[in-house]
Amino acid sequence: MGSSGNSASQSFTTKKAPVFLLALVVFAAASLSSFRILTLPKFSNINVSIPTNKTPESISEKHQITTPPRKIEFPLNCSTRSCPKNYYPTTFQTNDILDPSSETICPNYFRWIHEDLRPWKSTGITRDMVERANETAHFRLVIVNGKAYIEKYKKSIQTRDVFTVWGILQLLRRYPGRLPDLELMFDCDDRPVIQSRNYRGPNTTGPPPLFRYCGDRWTMDIVFPDWSFWGWAEINIKPWDSLLKEIKEGNKRIKWMQREPYAYWKGNPFVAENRKDLLKCNVSDSQDWNARLFIQDWIREGQEGFKQSNVADQCTHRYKIYIEGYAWSVSEKYILSCNSPTLLVKPSFYDFFTRSLQPLHHYWPIRDNDKCKSLKFAVEWGNNHKGKAQAIGKAASDFIQDEVKMEFVYDYMFHLLNEYAKLLKFKPTVPEGAEELCSETAACDRDGSEKRFMTESLVKTPSLTNPCSMLPPFEPRDLGNFYRRNVNLIKQVEKWENL
């Protein structure tokens, strides 16, 4: 650079030479500094300090240069049919891939975790309590040193147990090495069985902790996300992550005002008297209750390739009916996500997220003892108050899309299992004869829809963010106010119907 100005440099006086040399030194130092910055390692984090009288928390993120965290993949290796060891917590570290800047608060329904575990808050959970839960359990799941093991007791309905375990294995891949040691019993049947009335009084033993898919006000079973989030192979319902995207696109095909102005339901009515009673509300030559009800023949549907049962294609009516079957139904999340107001027939059961739903905001309540009249009124009200009806449908759809997406399903599982493990008063151990579990042993020998859905829902990389931050437990007063508000809103609808 110094030789570029030869003719000009000859006119410099001796007095000016030191100044010129000083400029060269400064320029060279600046150039060297720039070169060092440009050649830093690709995954380094550079924190640029800026003189300011503000606290560090108030400095804008634009003043920090942060490179993307390192991406690591866990392939499904079916060549050995055994569990690979390289991604388990004994060898895998997560500190170098986490993005500390992205932290989210868990949805409000996570607070029910505290309520579900409250029966053991003061006593803790002993090994005897866990052992007593095996009376109806389908399997015992054990996690020790980040590895999962299963002790099987009996086969569940269809592949409920298979896909429930698959979901837990994906949780271990999403947050490797971050699940504590634990033992739990899981019942894959529909109805909760741990009756609260059997564990009241000072001389009773503690209730056995039993995990399942739903609960009710009279029982103490611990509610866990159901198997269908990873796919329901027997009826060709895809894993939730991809299905949720398809439903969102399906909602756009027919705008709400262009949808059929009736209440729609399609399902199996023969699993419960409540559903058989609903069929009386179908349109006939003599009566129209504003309902369009269809019987789902799953055997025939399977023979015809499930062409008429795609959930994403069923957002065609302005109103969708949700009604329980033998217990709660996995269909509730599909119905709520349809962007049409859900007409929810008074339920007896709840799953892990539905306890935070609010009448007249997320759904319209329907009487269980006078369904036809209640349905007719709901549809007429909605058609006469289209803006308010659309707002109810959108609130439910937004809730499902934003707060029950797969990331939060995993985080719910993560927090529930962590809080549960804190209550254990014994050291979890692997039972003799228990089978070690991993994605390879669970998926590689499967075929058809089971293999396809497992491959589709496989967690391929550990999460680049921490789980969402848990909210504190409900205050008793706040919980009481929540219940009373919901009851009052439902009573208000019943008064409107009676006018």
C-alpha positions as CSV (number, residue, x, y, z in Angstrom):
1,M,0.0,0.0,0.0
2,G,2.9,2.4,0.8
3,S,4.3,2.2,-2.8
4,S,1.1,3.3,-4.4
5,G,1.9,7.0,-4.0
6,N,5.6,7.3,-5.1
7,S,5.4,10.7,-6.8
8,A,3.5,12.3,-4.0
9,S,5.8,10.9,-1.3
10,Q,8.8,12.7,-2.8
11,S,7.2,16.1,-2.0
12,F,6.8,15.2,1.7
13,T,9.0,17.2,4.0
14,T,11.1,15.6,6.7
15,K,8.7,17.2,9.3
16,K,5.7,15.4,7.8
17,A,7.3,11.9,7.5
18,P,6.6,10.7,11.1
19,V,2.9,11.6,10.6
20,F,2.8,9.5,7.5
21,L,4.5,6.6,9.2
22,L,2.0,6.8,12.1
23,A,-0.9,6.7,9.6
24,L,0.5,3.5,8.0
25,V,0.8,1.8,11.4
26,V,-2.8,2.7,12.3
27,F,-4.1,1.5,8.9
28,A,-2.2,-1.8,9.2
29,A,-3.5,-2.5,12.6
30,A,-7.1,-1.8,11.5
31,S,-6.6,-4.1,8.5
32,L,-5.2,-6.9,10.7
33,S,-8.1,-6.5,13.2
34,S,-10.7,-6.7,10.4
35,F,-9.0,-9.8,9.0
36,R,-9.1,-11.6,12.3
37,I,-12.8,-10.8,12.7
38,L,-13.6,-12.2,9.3
39,T,-11.7,-15.4,9.9
40,L,-13.2,-16.3,13.2
41,P,-14.5,-19.9,13.5
42,K,-17.9,-20.4,11.8
43,F,-19.9,-21.3,15.0
44,S,-18.3,-18.7,17.4
45,N,-20.5,-16.3,19.3
46,I,-19.3,-12.7,19.2
47,N,-20.7,-10.4,21.9
48,V,-20.1,-6.8,20.9
49,S,-19.8,-4.5,23.9
50,I,-21.3,-1.1,23.4
51,P,-20.7,1.7,25.9
52,T,-24.1,2.7,27.4
53,N,-25.6,3.7,30.6
54,K,-28.4,1.1,30.1
55,T,-28.6,-2.2,31.8
56,P,-27.6,-5.3,29.8
57,E,-31.2,-6.4,29.6
58,S,-32.2,-3.3,27.8
59,I,-29.5,-3.5,25.0
60,S,-31.2,-4.2,21.7
61,E,-30.5,-7.6,20.2
62,K,-29.3,-5.9,17.0
63,H,-26.1,-5.1,18.9
64,Q,-25.2,-8.8,19.3
65,I,-23.9,-10.9,16.5
66,T,-24.9,-14.5,17.1
67,T,-24.2,-17.3,14.7
68,P,-26.6,-20.3,14.4
69,P,-26.2,-23.2,16.9
70,R,-24.6,-26.3,15.7
71,K,-27.0,-28.8,14.1
72,I,-26.8,-32.4,15.0
73,E,-28.8,-35.2,13.4
74,F,-29.9,-38.6,14.8
75,P,-30.5,-40.9,11.8
76,L,-32.7,-44.0,12.1
77,N,-30.2,-46.8,11.6
78,C,-32.0,-50.0,10.8
79,S,-28.9,-51.9,9.7
80,T,-28.3,-53.4,13.2
81,R,-31.8,-53.7,14.7
82,S,-30.3,-52.6,18.0
83,C,-30.0,-49.4,20.0
84,P,-27.1,-47.2,19.0
85,K,-25.2,-45.8,21.9
86,N,-23.7,-42.7,20.5
87,Y,-26.6,-40.2,21.1
88,Y,-27.3,-41.2,24.7
89,P,-26.5,-38.7,27.5
90,T,-23.3,-40.6,28.5
91,T,-21.7,-39.4,25.3
92,F,-24.0,-36.5,24.1
93,Q,-23.7,-32.9,25.3
94,T,-26.4,-30.3,24.5
95,N,-24.8,-27.2,25.8
96,D,-23.1,-26.4,22.5
97,I,-26.3,-26.5,20.4
98,L,-28.8,-24.7,22.6
99,D,-30.0,-21.2,21.6
100,P,-30.1,-19.3,24.9
101,S,-31.9,-16.3,23.3
102,S,-35.2,-18.1,22.5
103,E,-37.2,-18.7,25.6
104,T,-41.0,-19.2,25.7
105,I,-43.6,-19.4,28.4
106,C,-45.7,-22.6,28.4
107,P,-49.4,-22.3,27.5
108,N,-51.7,-21.9,30.5
109,Y,-53.0,-25.5,30.3
110,F,-49.5,-26.7,31.6
111,R,-50.6,-25.5,35.0
112,W,-52.9,-28.6,35.2
113,I,-49.8,-30.7,35.7
114,H,-49.6,-29.3,39.2
115,E,-53.2,-30.3,39.8
116,D,-52.8,-33.8,38.4
117,L,-49.8,-34.4,40.7
118,R,-51.3,-32.7,43.8
119,P,-52.5,-36.0,45.4
120,W,-48.8,-36.9,46.0
121,K,-47.5,-33.4,46.8
122,S,-47.3,-34.0,50.6
123,T,-46.5,-37.7,50.7
124,G,-44.4,-38.3,47.6
125,I,-44.6,-41.5,45.6
126,T,-43.3,-44.7,47.0
127,R,-42.4,-47.9,45.2
128,D,-45.4,-49.6,46.8
129,M,-47.7,-46.9,45.2
130,V,-46.2,-47.5,41.8
131,E,-46.5,-51.3,42.1
132,R,-50.2,-51.1,43.0
133,A,-50.8,-49.2,39.8
134,N,-50.0,-52.3,37.7
135,E,-53.5,-53.8,38.4
136,T,-54.8,-52.3,35.1
137,A,-51.5,-51.1,33.5
138,H,-50.4,-52.2,30.1
139,F,-46.8,-51.5,30.7
140,R,-44.2,-50.1,33.0
141,L,-41.8,-47.5,31.5
142,V,-38.4,-47.0,33.2
143,I,-35.9,-44.3,32.3
144,V,-32.4,-44.7,33.8
145,N,-29.4,-42.7,32.7
146,G,-31.4,-41.3,29.7
147,K,-32.2,-44.8,28.4
148,A,-35.8,-46.2,28.2
149,Y,-36.9,-49.7,29.2
150,I,-40.3,-51.4,29.1
151,E,-41.9,-54.2,31.1
152,K,-45.0,-55.3,29.3
153,Y,-48.0,-56.7,31.1
154,K,-50.7,-57.0,28.3
155,K,-51.5,-55.8,24.8
156,S,-53.5,-52.7,24.4
157,I,-56.3,-51.9,21.9
158,Q,-54.7,-51.7,18.5
159,T,-51.3,-50.0,18.6
160,R,-52.0,-47.5,21.3
161,D,-49.2,-48.8,23.5
162,V,-46.8,-48.9,20.5
163,F,-47.3,-45.3,19.5
164,T,-47.4,-44.0,23.1
165,V,-44.0,-45.5,23.7
166,W,-42.8,-44.2,20.4
167,G,-43.8,-40.7,21.5
168,I,-41.8,-41.0,24.7
169,L,-38.8,-42.2,22.7
170,Q,-39.1,-39.2,20.4
171,L,-39.1,-37.0,23.6
172,L,-35.8,-38.6,24.6
173,R,-34.4,-37.7,21.1
174,R,-35.7,-34.1,21.3
175,Y,-34.2,-33.5,24.8
176,P,-31.4,-36.1,25.1
177,G,-30.0,-36.6,28.5
178,R,-32.5,-34.2,30.1
179,L,-35.1,-36.6,31.4
180,P,-34.6,-37.7,35.0
181,D,-34.6,-41.3,36.2
182,L,-38.2,-42.5,36.7
183,E,-40.6,-45.4,36.7
184,L,-44.3,-45.1,35.8
185,M,-47.3,-47.4,35.0
186,F,-49.4,-46.7,31.9
187,D,-52.9,-47.8,31.2
188,C,-53.9,-47.4,27.5
189,D,-57.7,-48.1,28.0
190,D,-60.2,-45.3,27.6
191,R,-61.7,-44.6,31.1
192,P,-59.9,-43.5,34.2
193,V,-59.9,-46.0,37.1
194,I,-58.3,-44.5,40.2
195,Q,-61.4,-43.5,42.1
196,S,-60.8,-40.5,44.4
197,R,-63.4,-41.8,46.9
198,N,-61.2,-44.8,47.7
199,Y,-58.4,-42.5,49.0
200,R,-60.1,-40.2,51.4
201,G,-59.6,-40.1,55.1
202,P,-56.5,-40.3,57.4
203,N,-56.1,-44.1,57.4
204,T,-56.1,-44.7,53.7
205,T,-53.1,-45.5,51.7
206,G,-51.8,-43.1,49.0
207,P,-53.3,-43.5,45.5
208,P,-51.3,-45.4,42.9
209,P,-50.0,-43.0,40.2
210,L,-51.4,-44.3,36.9
211,F,-50.8,-42.6,33.5
212,R,-53.5,-42.6,30.8
213,Y,-55.1,-40.4,28.1
214,C,-58.0,-38.8,30.0
215,G,-59.5,-38.1,33.4
216,D,-62.7,-36.9,35.0
217,R,-63.7,-35.1,38.2
218,W,-64.1,-38.4,40.1
219,T,-60.7,-39.9,39.4
220,M,-57.0,-39.3,40.0
221,D,-55.4,-40.8,36.9
222,I,-52.5,-38.7,35.5
223,V,-53.4,-37.3,32.1
224,F,-50.8,-37.8,29.2
225,P,-50.9,-36.9,25.5
226,D,-52.6,-39.7,23.5
227,W,-51.0,-42.0,20.9
228,S,-52.6,-40.3,17.9
229,F,-50.2,-37.4,18.1
230,W,-47.7,-39.8,16.4
231,G,-50.4,-41.3,14.1
232,W,-53.3,-43.7,14.3
233,A,-52.2,-46.4,11.9
234,E,-55.4,-48.5,12.0
235,I,-57.6,-45.7,10.6
236,N,-54.9,-43.9,8.6
237,I,-54.8,-40.7,10.6
238,K,-51.4,-39.0,10.1
239,P,-49.1,-37.7,12.8
240,W,-50.2,-34.5,14.3
241,D,-47.4,-32.3,13.1
242,S,-48.2,-32.8,9.4
243,L,-51.9,-33.2,9.9
244,L,-52.1,-29.8,11.6
245,K,-50.5,-28.2,8.6
246,E,-53.0,-29.9,6.3
247,I,-56.0,-28.8,8.4
248,K,-54.7,-25.2,8.2
249,E,-54.5,-25.4,4.5
250,G,-57.9,-27.2,4.3
251,N,-59.5,-24.3,6.2
252,K,-58.5,-21.9,3.4
253,R,-60.3,-23.9,0.7
254,I,-63.8,-23.0,1.8
255,K,-64.3,-19.7,3.6
256,W,-66.6,-19.8,6.6
257,M,-69.5,-17.9,4.9
258,Q,-69.4,-20.3,2.0
259,R,-69.6,-23.4,4.2
260,E,-72.8,-25.4,4.7
261,P,-74.9,-23.5,7.4
262,Y,-75.4,-26.6,9.5
263,A,-73.8,-28.6,12.3
264,Y,-71.7,-31.5,11.1
265,W,-70.7,-34.7,12.8
266,K,-69.2,-37.9,11.4
267,G,-68.2,-40.9,13.5
268,N,-69.0,-44.2,15.1
269,P,-72.3,-43.9,17.0
270,F,-72.2,-47.5,18.3
271,V,-69.5,-47.0,21.0
272,A,-71.8,-45.1,23.4
273,E,-75.5,-44.4,24.1
274,N,-74.8,-40.7,24.0
275,R,-73.8,-40.9,20.4
276,K,-76.8,-43.1,19.5
277,D,-79.0,-40.5,21.0
278,L,-77.3,-37.8,18.8
279,L,-78.5,-39.6,15.7
280,K,-82.1,-38.6,16.6
281,C,-81.1,-35.0,15.7
282,N,-80.4,-35.9,12.1
283,V,-82.5,-34.2,9.3
284,S,-85.6,-36.1,8.3
285,D,-88.7,-35.6,6.2
286,S,-90.6,-34.3,9.3
287,Q,-87.9,-32.4,11.2
288,D,-84.7,-30.4,10.6
289,W,-82.6,-29.7,13.7
290,N,-79.9,-28.0,11.7
291,A,-77.7,-31.0,12.0
292,R,-76.1,-33.2,9.3
293,L,-74.9,-36.4,10.9
294,F,-73.0,-39.3,9.2
295,I,-72.1,-42.8,10.4
296,Q,-68.4,-43.7,9.9
297,D,-68.0,-47.3,8.9
298,W,-64.2,-47.8,9.5
299,I,-64.2,-51.4,8.1
300,R,-65.6,-50.3,4.8
301,E,-63.5,-47.1,4.8
302,G,-60.3,-49.3,5.2
303,Q,-61.3,-51.5,2.4
304,E,-61.8,-48.5,0.1
305,G,-58.4,-46.9,1.1
306,F,-59.7,-44.3,3.5
307,K,-60.7,-42.0,0.7
308,Q,-63.6,-40.4,2.5
309,S,-62.0,-40.0,6.0
310,N,-59.3,-37.4,5.5
311,V,-59.7,-35.1,8.5
312,A,-58.3,-32.1,6.6
313,D,-61.2,-32.4,4.0
314,Q,-64.0,-32.2,6.6
315,C,-64.0,-28.5,7.3
316,T,-67.0,-28.0,5.0
317,H,-69.7,-26.9,7.5
318,R,-70.1,-23.8,9.5
319,Y,-70.4,-25.8,12.7
320,K,-68.7,-29.0,14.0
321,I,-70.1,-31.2,16.7
322,Y,-67.9,-32.8,19.3
323,I,-69.4,-35.6,21.4
324,E,-67.7,-38.1,23.6
325,G,-67.7,-41.8,22.8
326,Y,-67.0,-44.5,25.4
327,A,-64.8,-41.8,27.0
328,W,-63.1,-38.7,25.6
329,S,-62.4,-38.8,21.9
330,V,-59.1,-38.1,20.1
331,S,-61.3,-36.3,17.5
332,E,-61.7,-33.3,19.7
333,K,-58.4,-31.7,18.5
334,Y,-59.3,-32.2,14.9
335,I,-62.8,-30.7,15.3
336,L,-61.5,-27.7,17.3
337,S,-58.9,-26.9,14.6
338,C,-61.5,-26.6,11.8
339,N,-62.0,-22.9,12.1
340,S,-65.8,-23.5,12.6
341,P,-67.4,-23.1,16.0
342,T,-67.3,-26.3,17.9
343,L,-70.7,-27.3,19.3
344,L,-69.5,-29.3,22.3
345,V,-72.0,-31.7,23.9
346,K,-71.5,-31.5,27.6
347,P,-68.5,-33.7,28.4
348,S,-67.6,-36.0,31.3
349,F,-63.9,-36.4,30.5
350,Y,-61.0,-34.2,29.7
351,D,-57.6,-34.7,28.1
352,F,-54.3,-32.8,28.9
353,F,-55.2,-29.5,27.1
354,T,-59.0,-29.2,27.1
355,R,-59.4,-28.1,30.7
356,S,-58.4,-24.6,29.7
357,L,-61.1,-24.3,27.0
358,Q,-63.7,-21.6,27.8
359,P,-67.4,-21.7,26.7
360,L,-68.4,-18.9,24.3
361,H,-64.8,-18.2,23.6
362,H,-63.4,-21.6,22.3
363,Y,-66.7,-23.5,21.9
364,W,-70.5,-23.3,22.2
365,P,-72.0,-25.6,24.9
366,I,-74.6,-28.1,24.0
367,R,-76.9,-29.9,26.5
368,D,-76.4,-33.6,26.8
369,N,-80.1,-34.2,27.8
370,D,-81.7,-32.2,25.1
371,K,-79.3,-32.3,22.2
372,C,-81.6,-31.6,19.3
373,K,-83.1,-28.5,20.6
374,S,-79.7,-27.2,21.8
375,L,-78.1,-27.9,18.4
376,K,-80.9,-26.2,16.5
377,F,-80.6,-23.1,18.7
378,A,-76.8,-22.9,18.4
379,V,-76.9,-23.0,14.6
380,E,-79.7,-20.4,14.5
381,W,-77.8,-18.1,16.9
382,G,-74.6,-18.5,14.9
383,N,-76.3,-17.8,11.6
384,N,-77.9,-14.7,13.1
385,H,-74.6,-13.5,14.8
386,K,-72.1,-14.5,12.1
387,G,-69.3,-12.3,13.4
388,K,-69.4,-13.7,16.9
389,A,-69.8,-17.2,15.6
390,Q,-66.7,-16.8,13.4
391,A,-64.8,-15.4,16.3
392,I,-65.5,-18.6,18.4
393,G,-64.3,-20.8,15.6
394,K,-61.2,-18.8,15.0
395,A,-60.3,-18.7,18.8
396,A,-60.4,-22.5,19.0
397,S,-58.5,-23.0,15.8
398,D,-55.8,-20.5,16.8
399,F,-55.6,-22.2,20.2
400,I,-55.0,-25.6,18.6
401,Q,-52.5,-24.2,16.0
402,D,-50.5,-22.1,18.4
403,E,-50.7,-23.8,21.7
404,V,-51.2,-27.5,21.0
405,K,-48.6,-27.7,18.2
406,M,-46.2,-30.6,18.5
407,E,-43.5,-28.5,20.2
408,F,-45.8,-27.9,23.1
409,V,-47.0,-31.5,23.2
410,Y,-43.4,-32.6,23.8
411,D,-42.8,-29.8,26.3
412,Y,-45.9,-30.9,28.2
413,M,-44.6,-34.5,28.4
414,F,-41.2,-33.1,29.4
415,H,-42.5,-31.1,32.3
416,L,-45.0,-33.7,33.5
417,L,-42.3,-36.4,33.7
418,N,-39.9,-34.0,35.4
419,E,-42.4,-33.0,38.0
420,Y,-43.5,-36.6,38.5
421,A,-39.9,-37.7,39.0
422,K,-39.4,-35.1,41.7
423,L,-42.0,-36.9,43.8
424,L,-40.4,-40.4,43.7
425,K,-39.2,-41.5,47.1
426,F,-37.2,-44.4,45.7
427,K,-34.4,-45.0,43.2
428,P,-35.7,-46.2,39.8
429,T,-34.2,-49.4,38.6
430,V,-34.5,-51.5,35.5
431,P,-36.7,-54.6,36.2
432,E,-35.2,-58.0,35.5
433,G,-36.2,-59.0,32.0
434,A,-37.2,-55.5,30.9
435,E,-36.6,-54.6,27.2
436,E,-34.3,-51.7,26.3
437,L,-36.2,-49.3,24.0
438,C,-35.0,-47.0,21.2
439,S,-36.4,-45.7,17.9
440,E,-34.5,-48.4,16.0
441,T,-36.0,-51.4,18.0
442,A,-39.5,-49.7,17.9
443,A,-39.6,-48.8,14.2
444,C,-37.3,-50.9,12.1
445,D,-39.3,-54.1,12.1
446,R,-42.6,-52.3,11.4
447,D,-44.3,-52.1,8.0
448,G,-47.2,-50.3,6.3
449,S,-48.8,-47.3,8.0
450,E,-47.0,-48.0,11.3
451,K,-43.6,-47.8,9.7
452,R,-44.6,-44.8,7.6
453,F,-46.0,-42.8,10.5
454,M,-43.1,-43.6,12.7
455,T,-40.6,-42.4,10.1
456,E,-42.7,-39.3,9.5
457,S,-42.9,-38.4,13.2
458,L,-39.2,-39.3,13.9
459,V,-37.4,-36.6,15.8
460,K,-34.2,-36.3,13.8
461,T,-32.4,-33.5,15.7
462,P,-32.3,-32.4,19.3
463,S,-34.1,-29.3,20.1
464,L,-32.1,-26.1,19.6
465,T,-34.1,-24.4,22.4
466,N,-34.9,-25.2,26.0
467,P,-38.4,-26.4,26.9
468,C,-40.9,-23.7,27.6
469,S,-40.9,-22.2,31.1
470,M,-43.6,-23.6,33.4
471,L,-46.1,-21.3,35.0
472,P,-46.8,-21.7,38.8
473,P,-49.7,-23.7,40.1
474,F,-53.2,-22.2,40.2
475,E,-54.1,-20.3,43.3
476,P,-57.2,-22.0,44.8
477,R,-59.2,-18.8,44.5
478,D,-58.3,-18.3,40.9
479,L,-59.2,-21.9,40.1
480,G,-62.5,-21.6,41.8
481,N,-63.3,-18.4,39.9
482,F,-62.4,-20.2,36.6
483,Y,-64.9,-23.0,37.3
484,R,-67.6,-20.7,38.4
485,R,-67.2,-18.5,35.3
486,N,-67.5,-21.4,33.0
487,V,-70.5,-22.8,34.8
488,N,-72.2,-19.4,34.6
489,L,-71.5,-19.0,30.9
490,I,-73.1,-22.4,30.2
491,K,-76.1,-21.5,32.3
492,Q,-76.5,-18.3,30.4
493,V,-76.7,-20.3,27.1
494,E,-79.3,-22.5,28.6
495,K,-81.4,-19.5,29.6
496,W,-81.2,-18.2,26.0
497,E,-82.4,-21.6,24.8
498,N,-85.4,-21.5,27.2
499,L,-86.6,-18.1,26.1
